C-alpha cells in the first residue's frame, strides 16, 4: 500500500516519508488499522506493508512491485495535470478501495483500477457493477501479464469498454516504459478467433501527454479509421472445414445439426459466413447462430412481414435456450449486443433475401441459395471477397 495512517489519524504517502535507522514511527493500515511499517530503499518503490501475514481483506501481502509502481505512476500523472486524485481512497458505501479516485468534474467520481494479478470473473463483475450502481465511473487498466496480443482471453474481455467513435477499446499500462497503451477499434476478424485493433502509445512522463490530449488523439484516430473490414469468406470456409477435420466439438455439433436438415458444409449458403459487427461479443459459433436465425426466418412464407419486435423476441429466446451465448463483458450493454442481429438483418437485405419496407419491418423475398459443389462455392466466395 502507498497510503497509511499515523497516530494522529492523518494520511501519509510512502513516497513522502523518510526512513531513519532506529527511529520509531507509528503507521497503521487505513483498512484494518493494524500496525504497518515503511519499506523504502534504493531499488524498490516505497510502500507500507503489514508486519506479519495479515487477514486484511483489502491490503494483503500479494501486492506486486508492478502494481505499486503503476499506482504511483498514474497518481503522478494525474496530479501533474491538476486533476484531483486520491490514492487508495476507501469507499465506505461500497466497502471497496480503488487504486485511485479522480474527479474530472464535481459530479462524477471516477475509480481507476490497475489490475496486475488474477481476479475471478464474479469478483470483477461485482466490483464494476458496484461502482456503476453507486454513481461512479470506473476504468480498469491492465498490467503486463494481461497485455493485449492478437487473441483475447475470457479474462481480458472483462475489461473491454465501448465508445461510439473509437469502438471497443482496452487500456494497459507499461510500467517499465512509463507508457499508457490504448487499443481501440478492436474487432474479431471474420468468423475466426483472430482479433485486430488500432493501437496508440502515450508517454506519461511528457508534459504534453495530458488526459485531454489523449482523448483528442483517440477521437481523431477513431474518425480516420472507419474502413469496412474485408469479408474473408474463403478463410472462413477453410476455418470451418479445418475445425471439422480436427473434430472441434462445437463445429462437429453444428455439422450434425445441419446434416439433419439436409445441409452440409458444402451446401451452406454464403449468408452464414458473412461477418457481422460486434461478433466480438458473441461466444457461440458464428455460423451456428446465424444458421438458426436464418432457419427461423425461412420458416415464413414469401412476402410475409417480419417485425423487428419479432426478431428481438427470437433473439431473447435464442439466449434463453443457450443457442446464442455472449462473453461476460460487464461494460457492454444489451443494446450493443443486439446490433449483431441488426447487422445480420441488414446483410440479408443487401443479399436480397429480405426486403425492408420500413426501419423495423421486412418481408421475405427469396430463399438463400445452396451450393452444389466446392468449385461453385469457392468461385462465388472469391468474387465476393474481391
C-alpha positions in Angstrom: 0.0 0.0 0.0 1.1 3.6 -0.7 -1.0 5.3 2.0 -1.0 4.7 5.7 -2.4 6.5 8.8 -0.2 7.9 11.6 -1.2 8.1 15.3 -3.0 11.4 14.7 -5.2 9.7 12.1 -3.6 11.6 9.3 -3.0 10.1 5.9 0.7 9.7 4.9 2.1 8.9 1.5 5.0 6.4 1.5 6.8 8.5 -1.2 7.0 11.4 1.1 8.1 9.5 4.2 11.8 9.3 5.3 13.1 6.1 6.8 15.7 6.8 9.5 17.6 3.9 11.2 16.5 3.2 14.8 13.8 5.9 14.7 10.4 4.7 15.5 7.3 5.7 13.6 3.7 4.6 14.1 2.0 3.7 10.9 -1.4 2.0 10.6 -3.3 0.3 7.8 -6.2 2.5 6.7 -8.4 -0.6 6.3 -7.8 -2.9 9.2 -6.0 -0.3 11.5 -3.3 -2.8 12.3 0.3 -1.5 12.5 2.3 -1.4 9.3 5.9 -0.4 8.5 7.6 1.6 5.8 9.7 -0.2 3.2 11.9 2.2 1.4 15.2 1.6 -0.3 17.2 2.4 -3.4 15.7 -0.2 -5.7 12.1 -0.8 -4.9 9.2 1.7 -4.8 8.5 2.9 -1.3 5.4 1.4 0.3 3.8 0.3 3.6 3.3 -3.3 4.5 1.9 -5.3 7.4 4.3 -6.8 10.0 3.1 -10.3 9.5 0.7 -12.3 7.4 -2.5 -10.3 7.7 -6.1 -11.1 7.4 -6.7 -7.6 5.9 -9.2 -8.1 3.1 -8.0 -5.0 1.2 -4.3 -4.8 1.6 -3.0 -8.3 1.6 0.7 -9.1 1.1 0.2 -10.1 -2.5 0.7 -6.6 -4.0 3.3 -6.8 -6.7 6.1 -4.3 -7.4 4.5 -3.5 -10.7 1.2 -2.7 -9.0 2.8 -0.3 -6.5 4.9 1.4 -9.2 1.9 1.6 -11.6 -0.4 3.2 -9.0 2.3 5.8 -8.2 2.9 6.4 -11.9 -0.7 7.1 -12.5 -1.0 9.3 -9.4 1.9 11.4 -10.5 0.4 11.7 -14.0 -3.0 12.9 -12.8 -1.6 15.3 -10.1 0.8 17.0 -12.6 -2.4 17.8 -14.7 -4.0 19.3 -11.6 -6.7 16.6 -11.7 -7.9 15.9 -8.1 -6.6 12.5 -7.3 -6.7 10.3 -4.2 -4.6 7.2 -3.7 -6.3 4.1 -2.2 -9.4 6.0 -1.1 -11.8 3.9 1.0 -15.4 4.0 -0.2 -17.4 3.0 2.8 -20.7 2.6 0.9 -19.1 0.0 -1.3 -16.5 -1.4 1.1 -14.0 -1.0 -1.7 -10.8 0.8 -2.1 -9.9 1.7 -5.8 -6.3 2.2 -6.6 -7.1 5.8 -7.5 -10.1 8.0 -7.3 -10.2 11.1 -9.6 -12.6 13.9 -10.3 -12.9 15.5 -13.8 -15.9 17.4 -12.6 -17.7 18.0 -9.3 -20.5 15.5 -10.0 -18.9 12.2 -11.1 -16.0 10.5 -9.2 -14.0 8.1 -11.4 -12.4 4.9 -9.9 -9.2 3.8 -11.6 -8.2 0.2 -11.1 -4.8 -1.1 -12.1 -5.1 -4.9 -12.4 -1.9 -6.9 -12.4 -3.0 -10.2 -10.9 -5.7 -12.8 -11.3 -9.2 -11.8 -10.3 -12.3 -14.0 -10.5 -15.0 -13.1 -13.1 -17.5 -12.9 -10.3 -15.4 -10.5 -8.2 -14.6 -8.3 -11.2 -18.3 -8.0 -12.2 -19.3 -7.3 -8.6 -16.8 -4.5 -8.2 -17.7 -3.0 -11.6 -21.4 -3.1 -11.1 -21.0 -1.8 -7.6 -19.2 1.3 -8.8 -21.7 2.0 -11.6 -24.8 1.5 -9.4 -23.4 3.9 -6.8 -22.7 6.7 -9.4 -19.0 6.1 -10.1 -17.4 5.7 -13.4 -14.7 3.0 -13.5 -11.8 2.4 -15.7 -9.7 -0.8 -15.5 -6.1 -0.7 -16.7 -4.3 -4.0 -17.1 -0.7 -4.8 -16.2 2.0 -6.8 -18.1 0.5 -10.2 -17.5 -2.6 -9.3 -19.4 -1.3 -7.1 -22.2 -3.2 -7.5 -25.5 -1.9 -9.6 -28.3 -3.8 -11.0 -31.3 -6.1 -13.2 -29.2 -8.4 -12.3 -26.4 -8.8 -14.4 -23.3 -12.0 -14.6 -21.3 -10.3 -12.5 -18.6 -9.2 -9.8 -21.0 -12.7 -9.5 -22.4 -14.0 -8.5 -19.0 -12.2 -5.2 -19.3 -13.2 -4.2 -22.8 -15.2 -1.0 -22.9 -17.0 0.7 -25.8 -17.1 4.2 -27.2 -19.3 5.4 -30.1 -16.3 6.8 -32.0 -13.4 4.5 -31.2 -15.5 1.3 -30.9 -14.3 -1.3 -28.4 -11.2 -0.3 -26.5 -8.8 -1.8 -24.0 -6.3 0.0 -21.6 -2.9 -1.2 -20.4 0.0 0.3 -18.5 3.6 -0.4 -19.4 5.3 0.3 -16.1 8.8 -0.3 -17.4 8.3 2.3 -20.2 6.0 4.7 -18.3 3.5 4.5 -21.1 -0.2 4.1 -21.4 -1.3 1.9 -24.3 -4.8 2.2 -25.8 -6.1 -0.5 -28.1 -9.2 0.7 -29.9 -11.4 -0.4 -32.8 -11.0 -4.0 -31.5 -12.7 -6.3 -33.9 -12.9 -10.0 -34.5 -11.7 -10.9 -38.0 -14.4 -12.7 -39.9 -15.5 -15.8 -38.2 -12.1 -16.7 -36.8 -10.8 -16.0 -33.3 -8.1 -13.6 -34.5 -8.5 -10.1 -33.2 -7.5 -6.9 -34.9 -7.1 -3.5 -33.3 -5.6 0.0 -33.7 -3.1 0.8 -31.0 -1.7 4.1 -29.7 1.0 4.5 -27.0 1.4 7.6 -24.8 4.4 8.5 -22.7 3.1 9.7 -19.4 6.4 11.4 -18.5 5.9 14.0 -21.2 4.2 17.2 -20.0 2.2 17.3 -23.3 0.6 13.9 -22.6 -2.5 15.1 -20.8 -5.7 13.2 -20.5 -7.3 15.9 -22.7 -4.6 15.3 -25.3 -5.1 11.5 -25.3 -8.9 11.9 -25.7 -8.5 14.2 -28.7 -5.9 11.9 -30.3 -8.2 8.9 -29.9 -11.3 10.7 -31.2 -9.3 11.9 -34.3 -7.9 8.4 -34.7 -11.4 6.9 -34.5 -12.8 9.2 -37.1 -10.0 8.5 -39.6 -10.2 4.7 -39.3 -13.7 3.8 -40.3 -12.8 1.3 -43.1 -15.1 -1.7 -43.5 -13.4 -4.9 -42.8 -13.0 -7.5 -45.6 -15.4 -10.4 -45.7 -12.7 -13.1 -45.8 -15.2 -15.7 -46.8 -12.7 -18.2 -48.2 -10.7 -18.1 -45.0 -13.9 -18.5 -43.1 -14.7 -21.6 -45.2 -11.3 -23.1 -44.5 -11.6 -22.3 -40.8 -14.9 -24.3 -40.6 -13.5 -27.2 -42.6 -10.4 -27.3 -40.5 -12.5 -27.4 -37.3 -14.4 -30.4 -38.7 -11.1 -32.2 -39.6 -9.7 -31.6 -36.1 -13.1 -32.6 -34.5 -13.6 -29.3 -32.7 -16.7 -30.1 -30.6 -18.8 -27.0 -31.4 -18.1 -27.4 -35.1 -18.9 -31.2 -35.0 -22.2 -30.3 -33.2 -23.0 -27.7 -35.9 -22.2 -30.2 -38.7 -24.6 -32.8 -37.2 -27.3 -30.2 -36.8 -27.2 -29.1 -40.4 -27.0 -32.7 -41.7 -30.3 -33.5 -40.1 -31.8 -30.6 -42.1 -30.4 -31.6 -45.4 -27.4 -29.3 -45.5 -23.6 -30.0 -45.5 -20.5 -27.8 -45.1 -20.5 -27.6 -48.9 -24.1 -26.6 -49.4 -24.2 -23.9 -46.6 -25.4 -20.6 -48.0 -23.0 -17.6 -48.1 -25.2 -15.7 -45.6 -24.0 -17.8 -42.6 -20.4 -16.9 -43.5 -20.9 -13.1 -43.7 -19.1 -11.4 -40.8 -21.3 -9.2 -38.6 -20.4 -6.2 -36.5 -20.0 -6.9 -32.8 -19.3 -10.6 -33.3 -16.5 -10.0 -30.7 -19.3 -10.0 -28.0 -20.6 -13.5 -29.0 -19.2 -16.7 -27.7 -21.4 -19.0 -29.8 -20.0 -20.4 -33.1 -20.8 -17.6 -35.6 -22.1 -19.9 -38.3 -24.4 -21.7 -35.9 -26.4 -18.8 -34.5 -26.7 -17.2 -38.0 -27.9 -20.5 -39.4 -30.5 -20.8 -36.6 -31.8 -17.3 -37.2 -31.9 -17.8 -40.9 -33.7 -21.1 -40.5 -36.3 -19.3 -38.3 -36.8 -16.6 -40.9 -37.1 -19.1 -43.8 -40.0 -20.9 -42.0 -42.1 -17.9 -43.0 -43.9 -17.7 -46.4 -42.7 -15.4 -49.1 -43.9 -11.8 -48.7 -44.7 -12.4 -45.0 -43.9 -9.3 -42.9 -41.3 -9.8 -40.2 -41.1 -7.1 -37.5 -38.0 -6.0 -35.5 -40.0 -6.8 -32.4 -40.4 -10.4 -33.5 -36.7 -10.6 -34.4 -35.7 -9.4 -30.9 -38.1 -11.9 -29.3 -36.3 -14.6 -31.3 -33.0 -13.1 -30.2 -34.1 -13.3 -26.5 -35.4 -16.9 -27.0 -32.1 -18.0 -28.5 -30.3 -16.5 -25.5 -32.6 -18.3 -23.1 -32.1 -21.6 -24.9 -28.3 -21.2 -25.0 -28.3 -21.0 -28.8 -26.8 -17.5 -28.6 -24.2 -17.2 -25.8 -22.4 -13.9 -25.1 -19.0 -13.5 -23.4 -19.1 -12.0 -19.9 -18.3 -8.3 -20.7 -19.8 -6.1 -17.9 -19.2 -2.8 -19.8 -21.1 -3.9 -22.9 -24.9 -3.2 -22.7 -27.5 -5.5 -24.3 -28.3 -2.7 -26.9 -24.7 -3.2 -28.3 -25.2 -6.9 -28.4 -28.4 -6.6 -30.3 -26.5 -4.8 -33.1 -25.1 -8.1 -34.3 -28.6 -9.2 -35.2 -29.4 -5.8 -36.7 -26.3 -6.0 -38.9 -27.2 -9.6 -39.9 -30.7 -8.4 -41.0 -29.1 -5.6 -43.0 -26.8 -8.1 -44.7 -29.8 -10.3 -45.6 -31.4 -7.3 -47.1 -28.3 -6.5 -49.1 -28.3 -10.1 -50.4 -31.9 -9.8 -51.4 -33.1 -12.5 -49.0 -35.2 -9.8 -47.3 -36.7 -6.6 -48.4 -37.0 -3.7 -46.0 -40.4 -2.0 -46.0 -39.6 0.3 -43.1 -36.9 0.8 -40.5 -38.3 -2.0 -38.5 -40.1 -4.3 -40.9 -39.0 -6.7 -43.6 -40.6 -9.2 -46.0 -39.2 -12.5 -47.3 -38.0 -12.1 -50.9 -36.3 -15.4 -51.6 -34.6 -18.4 -50.1 -30.8 -18.3 -49.6 -29.1 -20.2 -52.4 -27.3 -23.5 -51.6 -24.1 -24.6 -53.3 -23.9 -27.8 -55.3 -20.1 -28.3 -55.1 -16.9 -27.0 -53.7 -15.8 -25.3 -57.0 -19.0 -23.4 -57.3 -18.7 -22.2 -53.7 -15.1 -21.1 -54.0 -15.7 -19.2 -57.2 -18.5 -17.3 -55.6 -16.6 -16.6 -52.4 -13.6 -15.4 -54.4 -15.7 -12.9 -56.3 -17.3 -11.6 -53.1 -14.0 -11.3 -51.2 -12.7 -9.1 -54.0 
